[in-house]
């Protein structure tokens, strides 16, 4: 008996997302802009300007990391 795969359960969006939007999403989740994986993604997709813009906006608004990440770092100290 074969099981049908429900695409809704795969966790994939059905709409196309640009690399710039994906980068903003990852940074909004709390990924460190200086992490090797983010740096590689930025270089591969030529998103240096978007990263710089996001960093400037996050500094202005005081959003350097997600609250969950801040709490986790504080708990480790």
mmJSON file of the N, C-alpha and C atoms, coordinates in Angstrom:
{"data_MODEL":{"atom_site":{
"group_PDB":["ATOM","ATOM","ATOM","ATOM","ATOM","ATOM","ATOM","ATOM","ATOM","ATOM","ATOM","ATOM","ATOM","ATOM","ATOM","ATOM","ATOM","ATOM","ATOM","ATOM","ATOM","ATOM","ATOM","ATOM","ATOM","ATOM","ATOM","ATOM","ATOM","ATOM","ATOM","ATOM","ATOM","ATOM","ATOM","ATOM","ATOM","ATOM","ATOM","ATOM","ATOM","ATOM","ATOM","ATOM","ATOM","ATOM","ATOM","ATOM","ATOM","ATOM","ATOM","ATOM","ATOM","ATOM","ATOM","ATOM","ATOM","ATOM","ATOM","ATOM","ATOM","ATOM","ATOM","ATOM","ATOM","ATOM","ATOM","ATOM","ATOM","ATOM","ATOM","ATOM","ATOM","ATOM","ATOM","ATOM","ATOM","ATOM","ATOM","ATOM","ATOM","ATOM","ATOM","ATOM","ATOM","ATOM","ATOM","ATOM","ATOM","ATOM","ATOM","ATOM","ATOM","ATOM","ATOM","ATOM","ATOM","ATOM","ATOM","ATOM","ATOM","ATOM","ATOM","ATOM","ATOM","ATOM","ATOM","ATOM","ATOM","ATOM","ATOM","ATOM","ATOM","ATOM","ATOM","ATOM","ATOM","ATOM","ATOM","ATOM","ATOM","ATOM","ATOM","ATOM","ATOM","ATOM","ATOM","ATOM","ATOM","ATOM","ATOM","ATOM","ATOM","ATOM","ATOM","ATOM","ATOM","ATOM","ATOM","ATOM","ATOM","ATOM","ATOM","ATOM","ATOM","ATOM","ATOM","ATOM","ATOM","ATOM","ATOM","ATOM","ATOM","ATOM","ATOM","ATOM","ATOM","ATOM","ATOM","ATOM","ATOM","ATOM","ATOM","ATOM","ATOM","ATOM","ATOM","ATOM","ATOM","ATOM","ATOM","ATOM","ATOM","ATOM","ATOM","ATOM","ATOM","ATOM","ATOM","ATOM","ATOM","ATOM","ATOM","ATOM","ATOM","ATOM","ATOM","ATOM","ATOM","ATOM","ATOM","ATOM","ATOM","ATOM","ATOM","ATOM","ATOM","ATOM","ATOM","ATOM","ATOM","ATOM","ATOM","ATOM","ATOM","ATOM","ATOM","ATOM","ATOM","ATOM","ATOM","ATOM","ATOM","ATOM","ATOM","ATOM","ATOM","ATOM","ATOM","ATOM","ATOM","ATOM","ATOM","ATOM","ATOM","ATOM","ATOM","ATOM","ATOM","ATOM","ATOM"],
"id":[1,2,3,4,5,6,7,8,9,10,11,12,13,14,15,16,17,18,19,20,21,22,23,24,25,26,27,28,29,30,31,32,33,34,35,36,37,38,39,40,41,42,43,44,45,46,47,48,49,50,51,52,53,54,55,56,57,58,59,60,61,62,63,64,65,66,67,68,69,70,71,72,73,74,75,76,77,78,79,80,81,82,83,84,85,86,87,88,89,90,91,92,93,94,95,96,97,98,99,100,101,102,103,104,105,106,107,108,109,110,111,112,113,114,115,116,117,118,119,120,121,122,123,124,125,126,127,128,129,130,131,132,133,134,135,136,137,138,139,140,141,142,143,144,145,146,147,148,149,150,151,152,153,154,155,156,157,158,159,160,161,162,163,164,165,166,167,168,169,170,171,172,173,174,175,176,177,178,179,180,181,182,183,184,185,186,187,188,189,190,191,192,193,194,195,196,197,198,199,200,201,202,203,204,205,206,207,208,209,210,211,212,213,214,215,216,217,218,219,220,221,222,223,224,225,226,227,228,229,230,231],
"type_symbol":["N","C","C","N","C","C","N","C","C","N","C","C","N","C","C","N","C","C","N","C","C","N","C","C","N","C","C","N","C","C","N","C","C","N","C","C","N","C","C","N","C","C","N","C","C","N","C","C","N","C","C","N","C","C","N","C","C","N","C","C","N","C","C","N","C","C","N","C","C","N","C","C","N","C","C","N","C","C","N","C","C","N","C","C","N","C","C","N","C","C","N","C","C","N","C","C","N","C","C","N","C","C","N","C","C","N","C","C","N","C","C","N","C","C","N","C","C","N","C","C","N","C","C","N","C","C","N","C","C","N","C","C","N","C","C","N","C","C","N","C","C","N","C","C","N","C","C","N","C","C","N","C","C","N","C","C","N","C","C","N","C","C","N","C","C","N","C","C","N","C","C","N","C","C","N","C","C","N","C","C","N","C","C","N","C","C","N","C","C","N","C","C","N","C","C","N","C","C","N","C","C","N","C","C","N","C","C","N","C","C","N","C","C","N","C","C","N","C","C","N","C","C","N","C","C","N","C","C","N","C","C"],
"label_atom_id":["N","CA","C","N","CA","C","N","CA","C","N","CA","C","N","CA","C","N","CA","C","N","CA","C","N","CA","C","N","CA","C","N","CA","C","N","CA","C","N","CA","C","N","CA","C","N","CA","C","N","CA","C","N","CA","C","N","CA","C","N","CA","C","N","CA","C","N","CA","C","N","CA","C","N","CA","C","N","CA","C","N","CA","C","N","CA","C","N","CA","C","N","CA","C","N","CA","C","N","CA","C","N","CA","C","N","CA","C","N","CA","C","N","CA","C","N","CA","C","N","CA","C","N","CA","C","N","CA","C","N","CA","C","N","CA","C","N","CA","C","N","CA","C","N","CA","C","N","CA","C","N","CA","C","N","CA","C","N","CA","C","N","CA","C","N","CA","C","N","CA","C","N","CA","C","N","CA","C","N","CA","C","N","CA","C","N","CA","C","N","CA","C","N","CA","C","N","CA","C","N","CA","C","N","CA","C","N","CA","C","N","CA","C","N","CA","C","N","CA","C","N","CA","C","N","CA","C","N","CA","C","N","CA","C","N","CA","C","N","CA","C","N","CA","C","N","CA","C","N","CA","C","N","CA","C","N","CA","C","N","CA","C","N","CA","C","N","CA","C"],
"label_alt_id":[null,null,null,null,null,null,null,null,null,null,null,null,null,null,null,null,null,null,null,null,null,null,null,null,null,null,null,null,null,null,null,null,null,null,null,null,null,null,null,null,null,null,null,null,null,null,null,null,null,null,null,null,null,null,null,null,null,null,null,null,null,null,null,null,null,null,null,null,null,null,null,null,null,null,null,null,null,null,null,null,null,null,null,null,null,null,null,null,null,null,null,null,null,null,null,null,null,null,null,null,null,null,null,null,null,null,null,null,null,null,null,null,null,null,null,null,null,null,null,null,null,null,null,null,null,null,null,null,null,null,null,null,null,null,null,null,null,null,null,null,null,null,null,null,null,null,null,null,null,null,null,null,null,null,null,null,null,null,null,null,null,null,null,null,null,null,null,null,null,null,null,null,null,null,null,null,null,null,null,null,null,null,null,null,null,null,null,null,null,null,null,null,null,null,null,null,null,null,null,null,null,null,null,null,null,null,null,null,null,null,null,null,null,null,null,null,null,null,null,null,null,null,null,null,null,null,null,null,null,null,null],
"label_comp_id":["UNK","UNK","UNK","UNK","UNK","UNK","UNK","UNK","UNK","UNK","UNK","UNK","UNK","UNK","UNK","UNK","UNK","UNK","UNK","UNK","UNK","UNK","UNK","UNK","UNK","UNK","UNK","UNK","UNK","UNK","UNK","UNK","UNK","UNK","UNK","UNK","UNK","UNK","UNK","UNK","UNK","UNK","UNK","UNK","UNK","UNK","UNK","UNK","UNK","UNK","UNK","UNK","UNK","UNK","UNK","UNK","UNK","UNK","UNK","UNK","UNK","UNK","UNK","UNK","UNK","UNK","UNK","UNK","UNK","UNK","UNK","UNK","UNK","UNK","UNK","UNK","UNK","UNK","UNK","UNK","UNK","UNK","UNK","UNK","UNK","UNK","UNK","UNK","UNK","UNK","UNK","UNK","UNK","UNK","UNK","UNK","UNK","UNK","UNK","UNK","UNK","UNK","UNK","UNK","UNK","UNK","UNK","UNK","UNK","UNK","UNK","UNK","UNK","UNK","UNK","UNK","UNK","UNK","UNK","UNK","UNK","UNK","UNK","UNK","UNK","UNK","UNK","UNK","UNK","UNK","UNK","UNK","UNK","UNK","UNK","UNK","UNK","UNK","UNK","UNK","UNK","UNK","UNK","UNK","UNK","UNK","UNK","UNK","UNK","UNK","UNK","UNK","UNK","UNK","UNK","UNK","UNK","UNK","UNK","UNK","UNK","UNK","UNK","UNK","UNK","UNK","UNK","UNK","UNK","UNK","UNK","UNK","UNK","UNK","UNK","UNK","UNK","UNK","UNK","UNK","UNK","UNK","UNK","UNK","UNK","UNK","UNK","UNK","UNK","UNK","UNK","UNK","UNK","UNK","UNK","UNK","UNK","UNK","UNK","UNK","UNK","UNK","UNK","UNK","UNK","UNK","UNK","UNK","UNK","UNK","UNK","UNK","UNK","UNK","UNK","UNK","UNK","UNK","UNK","UNK","UNK","UNK","UNK","UNK","UNK","UNK","UNK","UNK","UNK","UNK","UNK"],
"label_asym_id":["A","A","A","A","A","A","A","A","A","A","A","A","A","A","A","A","A","A","A","A","A","A","A","A","A","A","A","A","A","A","A","A","A","A","A","A","A","A","A","A","A","A","A","A","A","A","A","A","A","A","A","A","A","A","A","A","A","A","A","A","A","A","A","A","A","A","A","A","A","A","A","A","A","A","A","A","A","A","A","A","A","A","A","A","A","A","A","A","A","A","A","A","A","A","A","A","A","A","A","A","A","A","A","A","A","A","A","A","A","A","A","A","A","A","A","A","A","A","A","A","A","A","A","A","A","A","A","A","A","A","A","A","A","A","A","A","A","A","A","A","A","A","A","A","A","A","A","A","A","A","A","A","A","A","A","A","A","A","A","A","A","A","A","A","A","A","A","A","A","A","A","A","A","A","A","A","A","A","A","A","A","A","A","A","A","A","A","A","A","A","A","A","A","A","A","A","A","A","A","A","A","A","A","A","A","A","A","A","A","A","A","A","A","A","A","A","A","A","A","A","A","A","A","A","A","A","A","A","A","A","A"],
"label_entity_id":["1","1","1","1","1","1","1","1","1","1","1","1","1","1","1","1","1","1","1","1","1","1","1","1","1","1","1","1","1","1","1","1","1","1","1","1","1","1","1","1","1","1","1","1","1","1","1","1","1","1","1","1","1","1","1","1","1","1","1","1","1","1","1","1","1","1","1","1","1","1","1","1","1","1","1","1","1","1","1","1","1","1","1","1","1","1","1","1","1","1","1","1","1","1","1","1","1","1","1","1","1","1","1","1","1","1","1","1","1","1","1","1","1","1","1","1","1","1","1","1","1","1","1","1","1","1","1","1","1","1","1","1","1","1","1","1","1","1","1","1","1","1","1","1","1","1","1","1","1","1","1","1","1","1","1","1","1","1","1","1","1","1","1","1","1","1","1","1","1","1","1","1","1","1","1","1","1","1","1","1","1","1","1","1","1","1","1","1","1","1","1","1","1","1","1","1","1","1","1","1","1","1","1","1","1","1","1","1","1","1","1","1","1","1","1","1","1","1","1","1","1","1","1","1","1","1","1","1","1","1","1"],
"label_seq_id":[1,1,1,2,2,2,3,3,3,4,4,4,5,5,5,6,6,6,7,7,7,8,8,8,9,9,9,10,10,10,11,11,11,12,12,12,13,13,13,14,14,14,15,15,15,16,16,16,17,17,17,18,18,18,19,19,19,20,20,20,21,21,21,22,22,22,23,23,23,24,24,24,25,25,25,26,26,26,27,27,27,28,28,28,29,29,29,30,30,30,31,31,31,32,32,32,33,33,33,34,34,34,35,35,35,36,36,36,37,37,37,38,38,38,39,39,39,40,40,40,41,41,41,42,42,42,43,43,43,44,44,44,45,45,45,46,46,46,47,47,47,48,48,48,49,49,49,50,50,50,51,51,51,52,52,52,53,53,53,54,54,54,55,55,55,56,56,56,57,57,57,58,58,58,59,59,59,60,60,60,61,61,61,62,62,62,63,63,63,64,64,64,65,65,65,66,66,66,67,67,67,68,68,68,69,69,69,70,70,70,71,71,71,72,72,72,73,73,73,74,74,74,75,75,75,76,76,76,77,77,77],
"pdbx_PDB_ins_code":[null,null,null,null,null,null,null,null,null,null,null,null,null,null,null,null,null,null,null,null,null,null,null,null,null,null,null,null,null,null,null,null,null,null,null,null,null,null,null,null,null,null,null,null,null,null,null,null,null,null,null,null,null,null,null,null,null,null,null,null,null,null,null,null,null,null,null,null,null,null,null,null,null,null,null,null,null,null,null,null,null,null,null,null,null,null,null,null,null,null,null,null,null,null,null,null,null,null,null,null,null,null,null,null,null,null,null,null,null,null,null,null,null,null,null,null,null,null,null,null,null,null,null,null,null,null,null,null,null,null,null,null,null,null,null,null,null,null,null,null,null,null,null,null,null,null,null,null,null,null,null,null,null,null,null,null,null,null,null,null,null,null,null,null,null,null,null,null,null,null,null,null,null,null,null,null,null,null,null,null,null,null,null,null,null,null,null,null,null,null,null,null,null,null,null,null,null,null,null,null,null,null,null,null,null,null,null,null,null,null,null,null,null,null,null,null,null,null,null,null,null,null,null,null,null,null,null,null,null,null,null],
"Cartn_x":[0.841,0.0,0.902,0.657,1.474,0.778,1.593,1.049,1.183,0.127,0.158,0.883,1.71,2.438,1.617,1.322,0.58,1.588,1.549,2.526,2.466,1.303,1.166,2.007,2.261,3.026,4.532,4.939,6.361,7.066,6.31,6.912,7.491,7.113,7.628,6.552,6.972,6.048,5.713,4.497,4.086,4.396,4.788,5.116,6.628,7.049,8.471,8.969,10.127,10.72,12.075,12.316,13.595,14.712,15.949,17.071,17.131,16.808,16.826,15.766,14.577,13.519,13.908,14.535,14.97,16.035,16.951,17.974,17.329,16.386,15.689,14.97,14.382,13.694,14.669,15.806,16.788,17.321,17.621,18.132,17.067,15.826,14.723,14.508,14.875,14.779,15.892,16.917,18.001,19.326,19.439,20.725,21.732,22.946,24.015,24.486,24.454,24.895,26.354,27.14,28.55,28.798,27.738,27.938,28.422,29.243,29.786,28.711,27.63,26.583,25.887,25.602,24.978,25.944,27.211,28.197,28.292,28.291,28.37,27.126,25.95,24.696,24.681,25.159,25.21,26.136,27.308,28.249,27.722,27.147,26.641,25.529,24.674,23.513,23.68,24.9,25.216,24.255,24.159,23.22,23.916,25.119,25.878,25.109,24.494,23.75,22.543,21.842,20.679,21.09,22.227,22.712,23.088,23.785,24.172,22.934,21.946,20.7,19.98,19.915,19.248,19.971,21.303,22.069,21.837,21.783,21.538,20.149,19.162,17.795,17.68,18.346,18.256,18.961,20.045,20.731,19.866,19.176,18.3,17.154,16.6,15.451,15.846,17.13,17.598,17.4,17.123,16.903,18.192,18.984,20.207,20.024,19.08,18.795,17.376,16.814,15.464,15.457,14.322,14.246,14.605,14.224,14.557,16.069,16.758,18.202,18.87,18.379,18.936,18.79,17.606,17.38,18.277,18.485,19.332,20.774,21.261,22.626,22.785,21.766,21.836,21.861,21.135,21.091,22.419,23.178,24.457,25.545,25.345,26.366,26.392],
"Cartn_y":[-1.16,0.0,1.244,2.154,3.364,4.491,5.286,6.425,7.678,8.422,9.672,10.733,11.509,12.563,13.837,14.357,15.607,16.746,17.544,18.617,19.638,19.82,20.782,20.349,19.078,18.565,18.607,18.931,18.947,20.186,21.183,22.39,23.303,23.129,23.962,24.946,26.129,27.138,26.836,27.097,26.873,28.084,29.199,30.37,30.53,31.151,31.367,32.517,32.334,33.36,33.73,35.03,35.486,35.25,35.159,35.012,36.151,37.376,38.516,38.351,37.897,37.66,36.542,35.509,34.397,34.863,35.703,36.247,37.061,37.922,38.723,37.825,36.747,35.799,35.164,34.699,34.061,35.037,36.25,37.253,37.636,37.679,37.981,36.902,35.675,34.571,34.604,35.412,35.525,34.964,34.597,34.126,35.263,34.946,35.925,36.306,37.604,38.021,37.663,37.445,37.106,35.603,34.803,33.35,32.913,31.875,31.413,31.057,30.456,30.061,31.282,32.284,33.515,34.228,34.325,34.997,34.298,32.964,32.205,32.448,32.464,32.702,34.106,35.085,36.466,36.579,35.985,36.042,35.315,34.141,33.337,34.069,34.769,35.425,36.93,37.414,38.84,39.723,39.467,40.174,41.09,41.544,42.387,43.658,44.287,45.533,45.281,44.173,43.852,43.56,42.879,42.587,43.875,44.76,46.037,46.851,46.861,47.586,47.009,45.677,45.028,45.352,45.327,45.624,47.066,48.002,49.406,49.567,48.917,49.005,48.367,47.239,46.557,47.347,48.041,48.875,50.069,50.656,51.791,51.401,50.226,49.792,48.98,48.715,47.955,46.467,45.99,44.562,43.918,43.42,42.749,41.241,40.739,39.307,39.116,37.966,37.685,37.576,37.853,37.749,36.364,35.315,33.953,33.763,34.271,34.129,34.924,36.134,36.953,36.239,35.65,34.932,33.718,33.019,31.835,32.208,33.304,33.755,34.206,34.877,35.352,34.162,33.113,31.93,31.176,31.294,30.608,31.297,32.556,33.304,32.959],
"Cartn_z":[0.0,0.0,0.0,-0.928,-0.978,-0.227,0.426,1.151,0.293,0.182,-0.58,0.254,-0.404,0.291,0.228,1.39,1.479,1.426,0.356,0.187,1.311,1.913,3.009,4.219,4.346,5.475,5.224,4.015,3.696,4.236,4.627,5.169,4.117,2.892,1.811,1.377,1.105,0.613,-0.841,-1.203,-2.582,-3.457,-2.846,-3.641,-3.732,-4.783,-5.016,-4.133,-3.543,-2.687,-3.268,-3.367,-3.915,-2.903,-3.356,-2.422,-1.404,-1.829,-0.903,0.181,-0.194,0.786,1.749,1.223,2.069,3.067,2.608,3.5,4.62,4.285,5.302,6.291,5.79,6.666,7.658,7.166,8.04,9.085,8.654,9.59,10.607,10.177,11.084,12.127,11.781,12.736,13.777,13.502,14.468,14.005,12.743,12.24,12.334,12.692,12.789,11.384,11.042,9.712,9.407,10.439,10.243,10.209,10.319,10.305,8.926,8.883,7.601,6.575,7.014,6.079,5.472,6.281,5.772,4.836,5.22,4.361,2.999,3.002,1.755,0.898,1.532,0.825,0.209,0.979,0.495,-0.711,-0.622,-1.735,-2.966,-2.768,-3.883,-4.631,-3.888,-4.49,-4.669,-4.446,-4.611,-3.83,-2.532,-1.666,-0.668,-0.999,-0.078,0.273,-0.737,-0.494,0.41,0.199,1.024,2.458,2.637,3.983,4.7,4.017,4.611,4.978,4.098,4.366,5.579,5.665,6.792,8.1,8.071,9.271,9.721,8.786,9.128,9.73,9.145,9.663,11.039,11.237,12.526,13.622,13.28,14.262,14.652,13.664,13.937,14.848,14.63,15.415,16.641,16.8,17.962,17.828,16.633,16.405,15.916,16.847,16.435,16.406,17.163,17.165,17.674,17.396,17.856,19.378,20.025,21.486,21.994,21.263,21.683,21.7,20.678,20.603,21.714,21.993,23.064,24.404,24.651,25.902,26.012,24.915,24.923,25.232,24.627,24.886,26.322,26.865,28.245,29.211,28.894,29.745,29.737,28.654,28.542,29.358,29.674,30.426,31.863],
"occupancy":[1.0,1.0,1.0,1.0,1.0,1.0,1.0,1.0,1.0,1.0,1.0,1.0,1.0,1.0,1.0,1.0,1.0,1.0,1.0,1.0,1.0,1.0,1.0,1.0,1.0,1.0,1.0,1.0,1.0,1.0,1.0,1.0,1.0,1.0,1.0,1.0,1.0,1.0,1.0,1.0,1.0,1.0,1.0,1.0,1.0,1.0,1.0,1.0,1.0,1.0,1.0,1.0,1.0,1.0,1.0,1.0,1.0,1.0,1.0,1.0,1.0,1.0,1.0,1.0,1.0,1.0,1.0,1.0,1.0,1.0,1.0,1.0,1.0,1.0,1.0,1.0,1.0,1.0,1.0,1.0,1.0,1.0,1.0,1.0,1.0,1.0,1.0,1.0,1.0,1.0,1.0,1.0,1.0,1.0,1.0,1.0,1.0,1.0,1.0,1.0,1.0,1.0,1.0,1.0,1.0,1.0,1.0,1.0,1.0,1.0,1.0,1.0,1.0,1.0,1.0,1.0,1.0,1.0,1.0,1.0,1.0,1.0,1.0,1.0,1.0,1.0,1.0,1.0,1.0,1.0,1.0,1.0,1.0,1.0,1.0,1.0,1.0,1.0,1.0,1.0,1.0,1.0,1.0,1.0,1.0,1.0,1.0,1.0,1.0,1.0,1.0,1.0,1.0,1.0,1.0,1.0,1.0,1.0,1.0,1.0,1.0,1.0,1.0,1.0,1.0,1.0,1.0,1.0,1.0,1.0,1.0,1.0,1.0,1.0,1.0,1.0,1.0,1.0,1.0,1.0,1.0,1.0,1.0,1.0,1.0,1.0,1.0,1.0,1.0,1.0,1.0,1.0,1.0,1.0,1.0,1.0,1.0,1.0,1.0,1.0,1.0,1.0,1.0,1.0,1.0,1.0,1.0,1.0,1.0,1.0,1.0,1.0,1.0,1.0,1.0,1.0,1.0,1.0,1.0,1.0,1.0,1.0,1.0,1.0,1.0,1.0,1.0,1.0,1.0,1.0,1.0],
"B_iso_or_equiv":[0.0,0.0,0.0,0.0,0.0,0.0,0.0,0.0,0.0,0.0,0.0,0.0,0.0,0.0,0.0,0.0,0.0,0.0,0.0,0.0,0.0,0.0,0.0,0.0,0.0,0.0,0.0,0.0,0.0,0.0,0.0,0.0,0.0,0.0,0.0,0.0,0.0,0.0,0.0,0.0,0.0,0.0,0.0,0.0,0.0,0.0,0.0,0.0,0.0,0.0,0.0,0.0,0.0,0.0,0.0,0.0,0.0,0.0,0.0,0.0,0.0,0.0,0.0,0.0,0.0,0.0,0.0,0.0,0.0,0.0,0.0,0.0,0.0,0.0,0.0,0.0,0.0,0.0,0.0,0.0,0.0,0.0,0.0,0.0,0.0,0.0,0.0,0.0,0.0,0.0,0.0,0.0,0.0,0.0,0.0,0.0,0.0,0.0,0.0,0.0,0.0,0.0,0.0,0.0,0.0,0.0,0.0,0.0,0.0,0.0,0.0,0.0,0.0,0.0,0.0,0.0,0.0,0.0,0.0,0.0,0.0,0.0,0.0,0.0,0.0,0.0,0.0,0.0,0.0,0.0,0.0,0.0,0.0,0.0,0.0,0.0,0.0,0.0,0.0,0.0,0.0,0.0,0.0,0.0,0.0,0.0,0.0,0.0,0.0,0.0,0.0,0.0,0.0,0.0,0.0,0.0,0.0,0.0,0.0,0.0,0.0,0.0,0.0,0.0,0.0,0.0,0.0,0.0,0.0,0.0,0.0,0.0,0.0,0.0,0.0,0.0,0.0,0.0,0.0,0.0,0.0,0.0,0.0,0.0,0.0,0.0,0.0,0.0,0.0,0.0,0.0,0.0,0.0,0.0,0.0,0.0,0.0,0.0,0.0,0.0,0.0,0.0,0.0,0.0,0.0,0.0,0.0,0.0,0.0,0.0,0.0,0.0,0.0,0.0,0.0,0.0,0.0,0.0,0.0,0.0,0.0,0.0,0.0,0.0,0.0,0.0,0.0,0.0,0.0,0.0,0.0],
"pdbx_formal_charge":[null,null,null,null,null,null,null,null,null,null,null,null,null,null,null,null,null,null,null,null,null,null,null,null,null,null,null,null,null,null,null,null,null,null,null,null,null,null,null,null,null,null,null,null,null,null,null,null,null,null,null,null,null,null,null,null,null,null,null,null,null,null,null,null,null,null,null,null,null,null,null,null,null,null,null,null,null,null,null,null,null,null,null,null,null,null,null,null,null,null,null,null,null,null,null,null,null,null,null,null,null,null,null,null,null,null,null,null,null,null,null,null,null,null,null,null,null,null,null,null,null,null,null,null,null,null,null,null,null,null,null,null,null,null,null,null,null,null,null,null,null,null,null,null,null,null,null,null,null,null,null,null,null,null,null,null,null,null,null,null,null,null,null,null,null,null,null,null,null,null,null,null,null,null,null,null,null,null,null,null,null,null,null,null,null,null,null,null,null,null,null,null,null,null,null,null,null,null,null,null,null,null,null,null,null,null,null,null,null,null,null,null,null,null,null,null,null,null,null,null,null,null,null,null,null,null,null,null,null,null,null],
"auth_seq_id":[1,1,1,2,2,2,3,3,3,4,4,4,5,5,5,6,6,6,7,7,7,8,8,8,9,9,9,10,10,10,11,11,11,12,12,12,13,13,13,14,14,14,15,15,15,16,16,16,17,17,17,18,18,18,19,19,19,20,20,20,21,21,21,22,22,22,23,23,23,24,24,24,25,25,25,26,26,26,27,27,27,28,28,28,29,29,29,30,30,30,31,31,31,32,32,32,33,33,33,34,34,34,35,35,35,36,36,36,37,37,37,38,38,38,39,39,39,40,40,40,41,41,41,42,42,42,43,43,43,44,44,44,45,45,45,46,46,46,47,47,47,48,48,48,49,49,49,50,50,50,51,51,51,52,52,52,53,53,53,54,54,54,55,55,55,56,56,56,57,57,57,58,58,58,59,59,59,60,60,60,61,61,61,62,62,62,63,63,63,64,64,64,65,65,65,66,66,66,67,67,67,68,68,68,69,69,69,70,70,70,71,71,71,72,72,72,73,73,73,74,74,74,75,75,75,76,76,76,77,77,77],
"auth_comp_id":["UNK","UNK","UNK","UNK","UNK","UNK","UNK","UNK","UNK","UNK","UNK","UNK","UNK","UNK","UNK","UNK","UNK","UNK","UNK","UNK","UNK","UNK","UNK","UNK","UNK","UNK","UNK","UNK","UNK","UNK","UNK","UNK","UNK","UNK","UNK","UNK","UNK","UNK","UNK","UNK","UNK","UNK","UNK","UNK","UNK","UNK","UNK","UNK","UNK","UNK","UNK","UNK","UNK","UNK","UNK","UNK","UNK","UNK","UNK","UNK","UNK","UNK","UNK","UNK","UNK","UNK","UNK","UNK","UNK","UNK","UNK","UNK","UNK","UNK","UNK","UNK","UNK","UNK","UNK","UNK","UNK","UNK","UNK","UNK","UNK","UNK","UNK","UNK","UNK","UNK","UNK","UNK","UNK","UNK","UNK","UNK","UNK","UNK","UNK","UNK","UNK","UNK","UNK","UNK","UNK","UNK","UNK","UNK","UNK","UNK","UNK","UNK","UNK","UNK","UNK","UNK","UNK","UNK","UNK","UNK","UNK","UNK","UNK","UNK","UNK","UNK","UNK","UNK","UNK","UNK","UNK","UNK","UNK","UNK","UNK","UNK","UNK","UNK","UNK","UNK","UNK","UNK","UNK","UNK","UNK","UNK","UNK","UNK","UNK","UNK","UNK","UNK","UNK","UNK","UNK","UNK","UNK","UNK","UNK","UNK","UNK","UNK","UNK","UNK","UNK","UNK","UNK","UNK","UNK","UNK","UNK","UNK","UNK","UNK","UNK","UNK","UNK","UNK","UNK","UNK","UNK","UNK","UNK","UNK","UNK","UNK","UNK","UNK","UNK","UNK","UNK","UNK","UNK","UNK","UNK","UNK","UNK","UNK","UNK","UNK","UNK","UNK","UNK","UNK","UNK","UNK","UNK","UNK","UNK","UNK","UNK","UNK","UNK","UNK","UNK","UNK","UNK","UNK","UNK","UNK","UNK","UNK","UNK","UNK","UNK","UNK","UNK","UNK","UNK","UNK","UNK"],
"auth_asym_id":["A","A","A","A","A","A","A","A","A","A","A","A","A","A","A","A","A","A","A","A","A","A","A","A","A","A","A","A","A","A","A","A","A","A","A","A","A","A","A","A","A","A","A","A","A","A","A","A","A","A","A","A","A","A","A","A","A","A","A","A","A","A","A","A","A","A","A","A","A","A","A","A","A","A","A","A","A","A","A","A","A","A","A","A","A","A","A","A","A","A","A","A","A","A","A","A","A","A","A","A","A","A","A","A","A","A","A","A","A","A","A","A","A","A","A","A","A","A","A","A","A","A","A","A","A","A","A","A","A","A","A","A","A","A","A","A","A","A","A","A","A","A","A","A","A","A","A","A","A","A","A","A","A","A","A","A","A","A","A","A","A","A","A","A","A","A","A","A","A","A","A","A","A","A","A","A","A","A","A","A","A","A","A","A","A","A","A","A","A","A","A","A","A","A","A","A","A","A","A","A","A","A","A","A","A","A","A","A","A","A","A","A","A","A","A","A","A","A","A","A","A","A","A","A","A","A","A","A","A","A","A"],
"auth_atom_id":["N","CA","C","N","CA","C","N","CA","C","N","CA","C","N","CA","C","N","CA","C","N","CA","C","N","CA","C","N","CA","C","N","CA","C","N","CA","C","N","CA","C","N","CA","C","N","CA","C","N","CA","C","N","CA","C","N","CA","C","N","CA","C","N","CA","C","N","CA","C","N","CA","C","N","CA","C","N","CA","C","N","CA","C","N","CA","C","N","CA","C","N","CA","C","N","CA","C","N","CA","C","N","CA","C","N","CA","C","N","CA","C","N","CA","C","N","CA","C","N","CA","C","N","CA","C","N","CA","C","N","CA","C","N","CA","C","N","CA","C","N","CA","C","N","CA","C","N","CA","C","N","CA","C","N","CA","C","N","CA","C","N","CA","C","N","CA","C","N","CA","C","N","CA","C","N","CA","C","N","CA","C","N","CA","C","N","CA","C","N","CA","C","N","CA","C","N","CA","C","N","CA","C","N","CA","C","N","CA","C","N","CA","C","N","CA","C","N","CA","C","N","CA","C","N","CA","C","N","CA","C","N","CA","C","N","CA","C","N","CA","C","N","CA","C","N","CA","C","N","CA","C","N","CA","C","N","CA","C","N","CA","C","N","CA","C","N","CA","C"],
"pdbx_PDB_model_num":[1,1,1,1,1,1,1,1,1,1,1,1,1,1,1,1,1,1,1,1,1,1,1,1,1,1,1,1,1,1,1,1,1,1,1,1,1,1,1,1,1,1,1,1,1,1,1,1,1,1,1,1,1,1,1,1,1,1,1,1,1,1,1,1,1,1,1,1,1,1,1,1,1,1,1,1,1,1,1,1,1,1,1,1,1,1,1,1,1,1,1,1,1,1,1,1,1,1,1,1,1,1,1,1,1,1,1,1,1,1,1,1,1,1,1,1,1,1,1,1,1,1,1,1,1,1,1,1,1,1,1,1,1,1,1,1,1,1,1,1,1,1,1,1,1,1,1,1,1,1,1,1,1,1,1,1,1,1,1,1,1,1,1,1,1,1,1,1,1,1,1,1,1,1,1,1,1,1,1,1,1,1,1,1,1,1,1,1,1,1,1,1,1,1,1,1,1,1,1,1,1,1,1,1,1,1,1,1,1,1,1,1,1,1,1,1,1,1,1,1,1,1,1,1,1,1,1,1,1,1,1]
}}}
